[in-house]
Amino acid sequence: MPRSLSADERAKVLRLPELRRALAAAPPPQHSPPAAAAAAASGAAAPAPGAAAAAAAGVAGAATQPEEGEAGERRRLALAREYLGLVATHPTPLPCVLFHLRRICKGLLTRYQARGRGGPGLG
């Protein structure tokens, strides 16, 4: 037997078309992502918008392209910080967070011998 809606729930359902129209008419957000602002302040190039989401989704190339030098490391760390900020906002299971951070920071973890089984760090 279907559950009946409360008065508050019915009011919300009735407002849906109005809210959808307002959302469609609203301009897109004009703010820059936090990682881009942090990277700009440190002098490093900002990651592309949505780079954390692309890396988290495992999109080929987003987290696997080799980056050169200290600037690449800074971009990776900025991306990892942005991802952790998103995890704080949107709770995610710890194994998923560890997997994504390993993908984002693979080169750094390999460089500092923190990857792999039995080693120190996230491995």
N, C-alpha and C positions, 0 to 999 in steps of 0.2 A: 504494500500500500504506500503510495507516495506521501511524503511528508508535506504538510501545508506550511506556507511561508508566514512568518510573523509580519506584523504591520511595518516594521522597519525594513525588512527584506523586500516586501512588496513595493515600498516607496523607492528603494534603490533600483529595483528592476524597472520601474516606470521612468526613472531618470536616465537610464542607459542611452536611449537615442539622443537625448540632449547632450550628454557628456561626450558621446562619440562625435557628434557634429562639432562641438567645441574643440575637441582634440584634433580633428581633421583641419580645422581652420587656424589652429595655433601655429606660429612660426617655429621652425626647428630651433633647438637650443643653440646659443652662440658662445657657450663657455668652452674653455680648453680643458682637456683632461689633466688631473693633478700631476701625472708623470711628465707630461710635456712641459708644464711650468717648472717642475723641479729640474728637468734636464736643461731647460733654457737658462735657469739660474746658475747651473754648474758649468755651462759652456758646452755641454754635449748636445749632439743632435737629438731632437725629440723623436720618440717612436711614432710610427704611423698611428692615426686614430683607430681604435679597435684592435690594436696589435695584441693586447693581453687576451682579448676574447678569441682572436684567431689562434694564438699560441695555446690557449686553454682548450680550444676545440681540436687541436692537433692538425691544423691546416698545413699542408706540405709547404715548406719554405718559410713559414712564419717563425718557427723555432729551430729550424735545421740549417739555415744558411750560415756559413761561416762568416764571422765578422773579425776584422783585423784590429789588433792593438788595443790600447787603453780606451779609446772611444767606443769600440764594440763592447768591451766589458762594462763600461758605464751604462750603455743602452740596455744591456741584459739585466744589470742590477736595477735600473729604473723600471724596466718592465716587470721584474720580479716584485718590486715594491708596489707597483700599481696593482698587480695581481693579488698580493696580500691585502691591499686595501679593499679590493672587490670581495675577497673572501670574508673580510671582517663585516662587510655590509650584507653579503649574501652567504650565510653559513654553508659550508661545503664539507663533505667527509674528508677526514685527514688523509687517507690513502690517495684520494684524487689530488689534493693540494700538493702532497709530496711528489706525485708523478709529474704534475705540471711544472713544479719548481725545478725538478731534475731536468726536464726537457728544456726549459728556458735557460738554465745555468749549466748545461751539460759541459761546455768547454771550460768554464771556470772550475767546476767540480773535478773534471779530469786533470786540469792543470795543477790543482792543489791536492790531488790524490784522495779526494773525499768520496769518489764514486766506487761502486762495487761492493761485494759482500765482504764482511769482516773488517772493512776499513773504517776509519773515523768518519763522522759526519752523517749525511742523510742516507747512506747506503744501507 
